[in-house]
Amino acid sequence: MVFVLDQFMGPPIGLPVKFFNREAGTAVGLALITEKRKNSLFMAYSYRELSGKIQIYIEALPEPQWKSATKEGRLYERTQWFNDQIEVHVRRFPEQWLWLHRRWKAFKGEPRWKMASACFALILTALLAQGCSSTKMAATPTGIEIPPDPTISVPAYGQSDSTEESVEAATEEKKIPTGILANKKEKKLPVPVKKKPVASGAPFSIVPVDKVPFEMGEQMVVDLTWLSLPAGKGVLEVREGPTIQGRPTFHLWGNVLSSKMVDTIYHVDNTIESFIDKSGFIPYKFLLSMFETAQKKETRVVFDHPNSKALYWSKRISQKWGNQDVDRTDAIIPRSRDMFSALYYARALNYELNKKQQFYIYENGQNLSIEALPIAKEVVTSKAGVFQCWKIKVDVKLDNVLRPTGDLYMWLSDDSKKYLVKFDAKVKIGSLLGRLESIRERS
């Protein structure tokens, strides 16, 4: 097989690499083949000696060690290296290089293959993420100290029959968990008896104990894959939380740690926490600690639900994006949640096919509407087992306008636990896939 690379090739099957230090669209075909097959490479060229004799050379071309850990990165490296080899021989005999083709035309458009960027860290954090009794500055893994928590009030709580219909709706029959499949027939979901949502000034609801979908000590480990690469691990845990203004809490804790392969592009070690009322299921405090290649950042949000306020504080240290200090108070929609506790709230909802569930989250000054639409029931196989699942399409809206976050789907087990068995997020560069690796129900 012979390739002639000394001609322009634009998008989508060309890459904008350099030739004589100028951007020149170059065909990616040879890089794709050598990426997949480790066949020997030979370079053929010819030149005329002063005597007029033509010399033809065919030389072995041993490939160097590529620096990039991703296929996309290596395609750029390989294509650039092929151009460099041609350039070496053209420089030896520049007067003999006759090429009338427009080699340096403008590269207009996007190639099919894009270099990976730091947005990987943002996607990981957003999928698993996006409070109050402290009196001292709190130490953190980033070394950034968090100021003392402000004083808040907690809402009054009523009975479960005066609540948001999606969680505390009464049922006509007791729900039977299906759990991990073991040659069992699929169980039908009970038909909820709808209740009207309460007004914003009404008492906050209490979730019955038998409707809490998780237990103290629960741990879920999720395998993360990005651009078909092992991207890292996500760990989600339910811990005992402190008493906040007389209310017992769950301490929801999560961590995202990038793999060694992805670390060559961008290192991520982010921890996220939410302290939610044990029976009210609303957050009192949210913490996000980001320890990344380009930044160190601490974020804290304290929710004052009776006054519909979120007290937002964050501090970032970054040479790339600059240091930043933020301390402000934002208005929130009643019963808003942070993005991490929203995942656990979604596990408490009663789902029906093609029936949309809606709730609100607060994120850095924005009040977002989350719409969860069950579109199918599917069997999902993971390292943790085989599950009958709800496939749920998640839409994020700001002021009723769909937020351009890309398609996001999650698969929750169709049982009383509603484990996060799988998620799939389409992003600007490829997609991020998570699949349940293991479950620990209690410590």
C-alpha positions as CSV (number, residue, x, y, z in Angstrom):
1,M,0.0,0.0,0.0
2,V,1.4,3.4,-1.0
3,F,0.4,6.9,0.4
4,V,1.3,10.2,-1.2
5,L,0.8,12.8,1.6
6,D,2.2,15.8,-0.1
7,Q,-1.1,17.4,-1.0
8,F,-3.8,19.4,0.8
9,M,-6.6,17.6,2.5
10,G,-9.3,19.5,4.4
11,P,-12.0,18.5,6.8
12,P,-13.4,16.1,7.8
13,I,-10.7,13.6,6.9
14,G,-7.8,16.0,7.0
15,L,-5.9,17.3,10.1
16,P,-4.5,20.9,10.4
17,V,-0.8,20.1,11.1
18,K,2.3,22.0,10.1
19,F,4.4,21.7,7.0
20,F,7.4,24.1,6.8
21,N,6.0,25.7,9.9
22,R,2.7,26.7,8.2
23,E,-0.6,25.0,8.8
24,A,-1.3,22.5,6.0
25,G,-4.4,20.3,5.9
26,T,-3.0,16.7,5.7
27,A,-4.8,13.4,5.0
28,V,-5.2,11.3,8.2
29,G,-5.5,7.9,6.4
30,L,-1.9,6.8,6.9
31,A,-2.0,7.7,10.6
32,L,-5.3,5.7,11.0
33,I,-3.8,2.6,9.4
34,T,-0.6,2.7,11.4
35,E,-2.5,3.3,14.6
36,K,-4.5,0.1,14.0
37,R,-1.9,-2.1,12.4
38,K,1.8,-2.2,13.4
39,N,3.1,-2.9,9.9
40,S,6.6,-1.8,8.9
41,L,6.8,1.7,7.3
42,F,9.1,2.6,4.4
43,M,9.7,6.0,2.8
44,A,10.4,6.3,-0.9
45,Y,12.0,9.3,-2.5
46,S,14.2,10.2,-5.5
47,Y,16.6,12.9,-6.5
48,R,18.9,13.7,-9.5
49,E,22.7,13.8,-8.9
50,L,24.9,16.5,-10.5
51,S,25.9,13.9,-13.2
52,G,22.2,13.6,-14.1
53,K,21.8,10.2,-12.7
54,I,18.5,9.5,-10.8
55,Q,18.8,8.0,-7.4
56,I,15.8,6.2,-5.9
57,Y,15.8,5.4,-2.2
58,I,13.4,3.2,-0.1
59,E,14.2,3.5,3.5
60,A,12.7,1.9,6.7
61,L,11.0,4.4,8.8
62,P,11.0,3.4,12.5
63,E,8.3,5.2,14.4
64,P,9.1,7.1,17.6
65,Q,7.4,6.6,20.9
66,W,4.2,8.7,20.8
67,K,3.6,11.0,23.7
68,S,-0.2,11.1,23.7
69,A,-2.3,8.6,25.6
70,T,-5.3,9.1,23.4
71,K,-6.0,7.8,19.9
72,E,-7.0,11.4,18.8
73,G,-3.7,12.8,20.1
74,R,-1.6,10.2,18.4
75,L,-3.4,10.8,15.1
76,Y,-2.2,14.4,15.2
77,E,1.3,13.3,16.3
78,R,1.7,10.7,13.6
79,T,0.4,13.0,10.8
80,Q,2.7,15.8,11.9
81,W,5.6,13.4,12.0
82,F,4.9,12.1,8.5
83,N,5.0,15.7,7.3
84,D,8.2,16.3,9.1
85,Q,9.9,13.4,7.3
86,I,8.8,14.8,3.9
87,E,10.1,18.2,4.9
88,V,13.5,16.8,5.8
89,H,14.1,15.5,2.2
90,V,12.6,18.5,0.5
91,R,15.1,20.7,2.4
92,R,18.0,18.5,1.2
93,F,17.1,19.2,-2.5
94,P,14.7,22.2,-2.5
95,E,15.4,23.0,-6.2
96,Q,14.1,19.6,-7.2
97,W,10.8,19.8,-5.4
98,L,8.3,20.8,-8.0
99,W,4.8,20.9,-6.7
100,L,2.1,23.1,-8.3
101,H,-0.7,22.0,-6.0
102,R,-1.9,24.6,-3.4
103,R,-0.5,22.9,-0.4
104,W,-1.3,25.6,2.2
105,K,-5.0,26.4,1.5
106,A,-7.1,27.6,4.4
107,F,-8.3,24.8,6.6
108,K,-12.0,25.7,6.9
109,G,-14.2,23.7,9.2
110,E,-13.7,21.0,11.9
111,P,-11.8,17.7,11.4
112,R,-13.6,14.5,12.5
113,W,-10.9,14.0,15.1
114,K,-10.4,16.6,17.8
115,M,-7.7,17.0,20.4
116,A,-8.8,16.3,24.0
117,S,-9.0,19.2,26.4
118,A,-9.5,20.1,30.0
119,C,-13.3,19.9,29.5
120,F,-13.0,16.3,30.6
121,A,-12.6,17.4,34.2
122,L,-15.7,19.6,33.9
123,I,-17.8,16.8,32.5
124,L,-16.8,14.4,35.2
125,T,-17.6,16.8,37.9
126,A,-20.9,17.9,36.4
127,L,-22.2,14.3,36.1
128,L,-21.5,13.4,39.7
129,A,-22.1,16.8,41.1
130,Q,-23.7,19.6,39.7
131,G,-24.5,23.5,54.2
132,C,-24.1,23.9,59.0
133,S,-22.5,23.9,62.2
134,S,-18.8,24.7,61.8
135,T,-17.3,27.5,63.8
136,K,-13.7,27.2,62.7
137,M,-11.9,27.6,59.3
138,A,-12.0,24.1,57.8
139,A,-8.8,22.5,56.3
140,T,-9.2,20.9,52.8
141,P,-7.2,18.7,50.4
142,T,-6.5,21.8,48.3
143,G,-5.1,23.8,51.2
144,I,-7.8,26.4,50.7
145,E,-9.5,27.2,54.0
146,I,-13.3,27.4,54.1
147,P,-14.8,30.2,56.3
148,P,-17.2,29.4,59.1
149,D,-20.7,28.4,58.1
150,P,-23.4,31.1,58.3
151,T,-26.3,30.6,60.5
152,I,-29.5,29.4,58.8
153,S,-33.0,28.4,59.8
154,V,-34.6,25.1,58.8
155,P,-38.1,24.7,57.5
156,A,-41.1,23.4,59.3
157,Y,-42.1,19.9,58.3
158,G,-45.6,18.5,57.8
159,Q,-46.9,15.0,57.1
160,S,-46.1,13.0,53.9
161,D,-49.6,13.7,52.5
162,S,-48.9,17.4,52.0
163,T,-45.9,17.2,49.8
164,E,-44.5,17.1,46.2
165,E,-46.6,14.4,44.5
166,S,-43.7,12.8,42.7
167,V,-42.0,11.4,45.9
168,E,-44.7,11.0,48.5
169,A,-47.7,10.0,46.3
170,A,-49.7,7.3,47.9
171,T,-49.8,3.9,46.1
172,E,-52.6,1.5,45.5
173,E,-50.4,-1.5,46.2
174,K,-47.0,-2.1,47.9
175,K,-44.1,-1.9,45.4
176,I,-42.2,-5.2,45.0
177,P,-38.5,-4.8,44.3
178,T,-37.3,-6.6,41.2
179,G,-33.6,-6.0,42.0
180,I,-31.0,-8.0,40.1
181,L,-32.6,-10.3,37.7
182,A,-32.6,-14.0,38.6
183,N,-35.1,-15.5,36.1
184,K,-37.8,-13.4,37.6
185,K,-40.7,-11.9,35.7
186,E,-40.8,-8.2,35.5
187,K,-42.9,-6.6,38.2
188,K,-45.5,-3.9,37.3
189,L,-45.1,-0.6,38.9
190,P,-47.9,0.5,41.2
191,V,-50.2,3.3,39.9
192,P,-49.7,6.4,42.0
193,V,-52.6,8.3,43.4
194,K,-51.8,11.9,42.4
195,K,-51.6,14.6,45.0
196,K,-51.5,18.3,44.2
197,P,-48.1,20.0,44.8
198,V,-48.2,22.2,47.9
199,A,-47.9,26.0,47.8
200,S,-44.4,27.4,48.4
201,G,-45.5,28.6,51.9
202,A,-46.8,25.2,53.0
203,P,-44.8,22.9,55.4
204,F,-42.0,20.9,53.9
205,S,-42.8,17.2,53.4
206,I,-41.5,14.2,55.3
207,V,-40.4,11.2,53.3
208,P,-41.7,7.9,54.8
209,V,-38.8,5.7,56.0
210,D,-39.9,2.9,53.7
211,K,-39.5,5.2,50.7
212,V,-35.9,6.2,51.3
213,P,-34.1,4.3,48.5
214,F,-30.7,4.0,50.2
215,E,-29.2,3.0,53.6
216,M,-26.4,4.3,55.8
217,G,-23.2,2.9,54.5
218,E,-24.3,2.4,50.9
219,Q,-21.5,2.6,48.4
220,M,-21.6,2.6,44.6
221,V,-18.4,2.4,42.5
222,V,-18.8,3.5,38.9
223,D,-16.4,2.8,36.0
224,L,-15.8,5.9,33.8
225,T,-15.0,5.7,30.1
226,W,-14.2,8.7,27.9
227,L,-13.5,8.4,24.2
228,S,-13.3,4.7,24.7
229,L,-10.5,5.2,27.2
230,P,-10.6,4.0,30.9
231,A,-11.1,7.5,32.3
232,G,-11.2,6.8,36.0
233,K,-13.6,5.9,38.9
234,G,-16.5,7.5,40.6
235,V,-17.3,6.5,44.2
236,L,-20.6,7.5,45.8
237,E,-21.3,6.9,49.5
238,V,-24.0,7.5,52.1
239,R,-22.6,8.5,55.5
240,E,-24.1,9.6,58.8
241,G,-24.3,13.4,58.8
242,P,-24.3,15.9,61.6
243,T,-27.4,17.3,63.3
244,I,-28.1,20.7,61.7
245,Q,-30.5,23.0,63.7
246,G,-31.9,20.0,65.4
247,R,-32.5,18.0,62.1
248,P,-30.6,14.7,61.5
249,T,-28.9,14.5,58.1
250,F,-27.4,12.1,55.6
251,H,-23.9,13.0,54.5
252,L,-23.7,12.2,50.7
253,W,-20.1,11.9,49.7
254,G,-18.6,11.4,46.2
255,N,-15.2,11.4,44.6
256,V,-14.0,11.4,41.0
257,L,-10.4,10.3,40.3
258,S,-9.0,10.2,36.8
259,S,-7.0,7.2,35.5
260,K,-3.3,7.3,35.0
261,M,-3.9,7.4,31.2
262,V,-6.1,10.4,31.4
263,D,-3.8,12.1,33.9
264,T,-1.4,12.6,30.9
265,I,-4.0,15.0,29.5
266,Y,-5.6,16.4,32.6
267,H,-5.5,15.2,36.3
268,V,-8.8,15.2,38.3
269,D,-9.3,14.4,41.9
270,N,-12.6,16.1,42.9
271,T,-14.6,15.5,46.0
272,I,-18.3,16.4,46.4
273,E,-20.5,16.4,49.4
274,S,-24.1,17.2,50.3
275,F,-25.8,17.2,53.7
276,I,-29.5,16.5,53.3
277,D,-32.3,16.3,55.7
278,K,-33.0,12.6,56.5
279,S,-36.7,12.8,56.0
280,G,-37.1,16.1,54.1
281,F,-34.6,15.2,51.4
282,I,-33.5,18.8,50.9
283,P,-29.9,19.9,51.2
284,Y,-28.6,22.2,53.9
285,K,-25.0,22.4,52.8
286,F,-23.1,21.5,49.6
287,L,-19.3,21.3,49.2
288,L,-17.1,20.8,46.1
289,S,-13.3,20.4,46.3
290,M,-11.5,20.5,43.0
291,F,-7.9,19.4,42.8
292,E,-7.0,19.5,39.1
293,T,-4.1,20.1,36.7
294,A,-5.1,23.7,36.0
295,Q,-6.7,24.7,39.3
296,K,-7.5,24.2,42.9
297,K,-10.9,25.3,44.0
298,E,-13.2,25.1,47.0
299,T,-17.0,25.8,46.8
300,R,-19.5,25.9,49.5
301,V,-23.3,26.5,49.3
302,V,-25.5,26.9,52.4
303,F,-29.2,26.6,51.8
304,D,-31.6,28.8,53.8
305,H,-34.9,27.2,52.6
306,P,-37.4,29.2,54.7
307,N,-36.0,32.4,53.2
308,S,-35.5,31.0,49.7
309,K,-31.8,31.9,49.7
310,A,-28.5,30.2,48.9
311,L,-25.3,31.6,50.4
312,Y,-22.6,30.9,47.9
313,W,-18.8,31.0,48.6
314,S,-15.9,29.9,46.4
315,K,-12.2,30.4,46.1
316,R,-10.1,29.4,43.1
317,I,-6.3,29.4,42.7
318,S,-5.2,29.0,39.1
319,Q,-2.4,30.3,37.0
320,K,-4.3,29.5,33.8
321,W,-7.6,31.1,34.6
322,G,-6.6,33.5,37.4
323,N,-7.4,33.5,41.1
324,Q,-11.0,34.2,42.1
325,D,-12.9,34.9,45.3
326,V,-16.7,34.9,45.4
327,D,-19.0,35.5,48.4
328,R,-22.7,36.3,47.6
329,T,-26.3,35.5,48.4
330,D,-28.6,34.2,45.6
331,A,-32.4,33.8,45.5
332,I,-33.5,30.2,45.0
333,I,-36.7,28.4,44.0
334,P,-38.4,26.7,47.0
335,R,-37.2,23.1,47.5
336,S,-34.2,23.6,45.3
337,R,-31.4,21.0,45.5
338,D,-27.8,21.0,44.6
339,M,-26.8,18.8,41.6
340,F,-25.3,16.0,43.8
341,S,-28.3,15.6,46.1
342,A,-30.5,15.8,43.1
343,L,-29.2,12.4,42.0
344,Y,-30.4,10.8,45.3
345,Y,-33.7,12.7,45.0
346,A,-34.2,11.2,41.5
347,R,-33.8,7.8,43.1
348,A,-36.8,8.5,45.4
349,L,-39.2,9.4,42.5
350,N,-41.9,7.1,41.2
351,Y,-41.5,6.7,37.5
352,E,-44.0,5.9,34.8
353,L,-43.2,5.4,31.1
354,N,-43.3,8.7,29.2
355,K,-44.4,10.7,32.2
356,K,-42.0,13.6,33.0
357,Q,-40.7,14.4,36.5
358,Q,-39.6,17.9,37.2
359,F,-37.7,19.5,40.0
360,Y,-35.2,22.4,40.6
361,I,-31.6,22.7,41.3
362,Y,-29.4,25.6,42.2
363,E,-25.9,25.9,40.6
364,N,-23.6,28.9,41.0
365,G,-26.3,31.6,40.8
366,Q,-28.6,29.8,38.4
367,N,-31.9,28.1,39.1
368,L,-32.2,25.2,36.7
369,S,-35.2,23.1,35.9
370,I,-34.4,19.4,35.7
371,E,-36.8,17.2,33.6
372,A,-36.5,13.4,33.9
373,L,-38.4,11.5,31.3
374,P,-38.5,7.7,31.4
375,I,-38.4,6.6,27.8
376,A,-37.9,2.9,28.0
377,K,-37.3,-0.2,30.2
378,E,-34.0,-2.0,29.4
379,V,-31.9,-4.7,30.8
380,V,-28.4,-3.5,31.6
381,T,-25.4,-5.7,32.3
382,S,-22.6,-4.4,34.5
383,K,-19.9,-5.8,36.7
384,A,-22.3,-5.4,39.6
385,G,-24.9,-7.7,38.0
386,V,-27.8,-7.7,35.5
387,F,-30.5,-5.1,36.2
388,Q,-34.0,-4.3,34.8
389,C,-33.7,-0.5,34.4
390,W,-35.6,2.6,33.6
391,K,-33.9,4.5,30.8
392,I,-34.3,8.2,31.7
393,K,-33.6,11.2,29.4
394,V,-32.5,14.1,31.5
395,D,-33.0,17.7,30.2
396,V,-31.5,20.8,32.0
397,K,-33.3,24.1,31.4
398,L,-32.6,27.6,32.3
399,D,-35.5,30.0,32.1
400,N,-37.4,27.3,30.2
401,V,-34.6,27.2,27.5
402,L,-32.8,23.9,27.0
403,R,-29.3,24.2,28.3
404,P,-26.7,23.0,25.7
405,T,-25.2,20.3,27.8
406,G,-25.6,17.5,25.2
407,D,-27.8,14.5,25.4
408,L,-27.8,12.9,28.9
409,Y,-29.3,9.5,29.8
410,M,-29.2,7.6,33.0
411,W,-30.4,4.1,33.8
412,L,-31.8,3.5,37.3
413,S,-32.6,0.0,38.5
414,D,-36.3,-0.7,38.5
415,D,-36.6,-1.7,42.1
416,S,-36.9,0.0,45.5
417,K,-33.2,1.0,45.5
418,K,-33.1,2.6,42.0
419,Y,-29.3,2.3,41.8
420,L,-27.5,4.3,39.2
421,V,-26.5,1.4,36.9
422,K,-25.4,3.4,33.9
423,F,-25.2,6.9,32.4
424,D,-24.2,8.2,29.0
425,A,-23.4,11.9,28.4
426,K,-22.8,13.2,24.9
427,V,-20.3,16.1,25.1
428,K,-18.4,18.4,22.8
429,I,-15.6,15.9,22.5
430,G,-16.9,12.3,22.4
431,S,-19.0,11.0,25.2
432,L,-18.6,10.0,28.9
433,L,-20.0,6.7,29.9
434,G,-20.4,5.4,33.4
435,R,-21.3,1.8,34.4
436,L,-21.9,0.4,37.9
437,E,-18.9,-1.7,39.0
438,S,-19.9,-2.7,42.5
439,I,-22.5,-2.1,45.2
440,R,-22.2,-2.1,49.0
441,E,-25.7,-1.8,50.6
442,R,-24.5,-1.0,54.1
443,S,-21.3,-0.8,56.0
